[in-house]
């Protein structure tokens, strides 16, 4: 109904709480109530809404069938709560098995299923947030689907291409994960992953964003337990070096590690023991081990920064 049958006004107001349509001019309540198409339950916060929702998970590229198929789980009781007979239970398990097999029909789907399982395992091992909180897994899945469509996976290992896609996704999203960290989690040689990584960049014509030394400071510092004051001083050193055009072509981690070492020397930062008590001064080896670098690399950057910024820590 588009107008009020009493006064002919078109100012109709819908009250969803009572399910009524009221005329805004004369106050006449229309005789036909509206239908409530929402759920029959109420939720007072986001957590209750998620718990009571009966829909499946949203569409995602991180699953080989985009989570659009139905999954049959083993059922052990009927709707009345009684235990299912053994013969019926065997039939249900057989149906569940064939339904699971029907989700993967072609060789491409089998490849995707195996790759997405490996991607999930790697992301969990590297503490990468789930798709609801971070798009890294989705981005990695998109890259893998692209190289699969172009036939780049043929003749190459899935265990080598998946970590390379995840590394590209981490670089795209600005999450600091080194190639060595991904290689250690995937149990594949770093050279194999690097080769696949270069192939992806070449074939997809991608240009990776440059990692800033500023973003590496907190990651290295948190592993050692360096205070916020020392981290702030390290960030200041990096900014001063950038103002003097230093750091072009240098590894971001090496600059961050050298700046942290200078800041630790200036603030006399102490390495904490098991119970949080100061044990000794933080050394180059402590920073090198946690940054994934050698002491020689940190020493070279440290000397350059000292000379460039005229810093005396001794």
N, C-alpha and C positions, 0 to 999 in steps of 0.2 A: 504494500500500500504506500503510495507516494504522497498523499495528502490526508488531512484530518476529515473524517466523514461528518463531523459536527459543524466546524466553521470553515472548512476548506483551506486551512493554512497548510503550507508545506514545511513549516518549522517543526519537524518531528525529532524528538530526543529519545535515544535508545539508552535504557538503563540495564546494563549487563548484570548487575547484582540481583535485580528482581526479575529480569527477563521480560520487561514490559517496554512498550513504545508509547511515549507520552507526547501530546501536542504542546508545543512551547508557548502558544498563545492563549488557548482556553483551558489547558490542563486536562483535556479528555484523554482517558486511557484507552488505547485501541484494544479491541476484544481478542485479537489474535496474538498470543505471546510468541516471542522469538525463541528459536531453538539454540540451546547451549551446545556448541560443538567442541568444547574443551573437555579435559579429563574429569572424571567423577571425584577425584581426590584433590586435596588442597595441600600446598607446600608453602612454608613460611620462610625458607631460605634456599639458596642454590644447592646445598648438599642434599636436602630433603627432596628437591625436585629431581636431582640426578638419580637418587635411590629409588624413587617411585615411578620413574619413567619406564615404559615398557618397549621403547623403540630400540633398535640396534645401534651399533656404533656408526658414526658418520662415514661418508665415503673418504677413503684415503688411498694415496698412491703407494704407500709403504707396504701394502698387501697385494699379492699378485693378482687377485680378482677384484681389487678395490673394495673389499669387504661387502660386496653386493650379493653374494651367495648365502644360502642358509646352511648353518652347521647343525647337524643332529648329534646331540649328546646322549650317552647311554642313559636309559630310563630304567630305574629299578622298582618304581612303585606306580600304581595306576592312579587316576584322579581321586579315588576314594581313600588313598593312603595304604592300600593293601599291596603286599609284595607280589610282583609279577611272577608267573610260573616260569620255571627254567626253560621250557621250550620256547615260550614267547620272548623271553629275554635273549636267547640265542638269535632268534629272527631279528629282533631289534638291533642287536650288535652287527649282524650281517648287513642290514640296511644302512646303518651308520657308516660301515666300512665302504660300501659301494658308493654312498653319497659323497664321502671324502675323496674317493678316486675320481668321481665324475667332475670334481672341481678342477682337476688338472687333466686336460685332454690332449694337447699338442706338446711338441718339444719346447716351443717358446714358453708355454705356461709352466712347464716343468722347470725350465731355466729360471724363470721369474720367481717361482715359488722357492727354489733353493737360494736364489740371490737375496730375496727379501728376508728369509730366515737368517741368513748370514749377516745382513745389514742390521737386523734387530739385535742379534747377539753382540756385534761389534759396538753398536751404540750404547747398549746397556753396560758393557765392560768399560767404555770410555766415559761413563756418567754423562751422556748427552741426554738432555730433557726429552720427554715423550712428545709426539706430534701436537698434543693439545697445548703445550707450553712453548715449544720451539719448532720452527719449520725445518730444522736441519735434516731430519730423516726424510721428510717429503722432498726436499731439494735433491738429496742423494738418490732417492728413488726415481725422480724425474730424469736425472743425468743417466742413470743406468738404463732406463727405458729408451732414451734417445740413442745410446750407443748400441742397444740391442736391436732397434729398428734399422740402424745403419749396417748391421752385420759385423760390428767390430769385436764382438765377444767370440765369434767363431775362431777356433784355434787358440784361444787364450783362456787362462784360468779364471773361473768365477771368483775364486778366493783372492785373486790379484786385482780384478776390476772393481769389486765391491769396496774394498778399502780405499782405492783411488777415488771413486765417486764420493765416498764419505769425506775424504780429505778436501776435495773440491767444495763440497757443501759447507764444511766447517770454515774454509777460507771465505766463502761467499757470505756466510752469516756472521763472520767476525768472532767465531769461537776459537780460542787458541788451543789447537791440538797439533803437535808436530808430527812429521812423517814418521819419525822413530817411534813415537808413542802408538801410532796406529799400526805400525809394523809389529811392535811387541804384542799388541792385543790380537792381531790377526794371525800371528804365527807364520807370516809369509815374509820372505826376504825383502828388505827395504828397497833394493835395486829393482825388484820385480814391480813393486807398487809405484816407484818413481817412473818406471818405463810406461806403465799404464796411465799414470797421471799426465805425463807429457803427451801421450797419444790422445787423451780426452781433450786437452787444451787445444791441440792442433786440429782435430777433426771437428770440434764444436766451435772453433774460433773464439775461445774464451780468453779473457785477460783477468788475471787474479788481482785483487786489491793488495797493496803493499801493507805488510804488517808494521804497525807502529811500535817503537820501543816502549812507549808509555804504557801500552796495553800488556806488555810482558812483565812489567815491574811487579805488579801485585801477585801474579802467578808464582814467580820465583820466590818472592818475599814470604808468601803464606806457607810455602813448604818448609822454610827454614825457621819461621817464627819471628821475623823482623818487625819491629814496632812501626806504627803509623807515622811517627815523626821522621824516622829514617827513610821511609818510603817517600814521604813528601819532599825530602831533601834530594833523593835520587831523581824524582820527576823534575825538580828544578834544574838539576845538572843537565838532564836531557834537553830541556827547553833552551838552556843557554847554548848547548852545543848546536842545536838546530838553528838558532839565530846566527851562529857563525858558519852556517852551511857545512857542518860536519855530519857525517853519517850516511851520505849518499853511497849506495853500493855495499854498505856494511850490514852484517847480520843484525836484525833487530834484537835478538836475544843477547848477543854479545855486548851491545851498547847498554842494554838494560842491566845486565850482570855487572859490567864495569862501573856504571853509575851507582848501583847498589853497594858495591865494594867500597867505593870512595865515601859514600854516605855512612857506611858502617864504621870506617876508619875515623871519620870526623866525629861521629856521635859515640864512639867507643862502644858499639853494639856488642852484646855478649850472647853467645850461644847458650840456650837454656837446656838444662839436663832433664832427667826423667820426671822429676817432681816440680819443674818450673824454676829451679834455682840456676843462677848464672854459673857457667862452668869455665868458659874461656872465650877469647875473642873469636869472632867469625873470620874464617880464613878464605883464601881464594878457592881452596878445594871444596869447602862447603857450598859456596855459590856455584862452582863449576859442576858439581855432582847434581845439584837440583835444577840447573839450567840446561843440562844435557850438552855441555861444552867442555873444552879442555882448559886447563889452567893457563896454557900459553896464549890462547885466544883472549881470555879475560885480561891477562897481563899486558898484551899489546894495546887493547882498547883503553885500558886503565892509564897507561903511559901517555897515550895520545890525548886523552881528556885532561890529564894533569897539566900537560904542556900547553894545550889549547886554552884552557880556562884559568891557568896560573894558580892551580890548587896545590897546597902543600899539606899532606896528611901525616907526614912523619915528624 
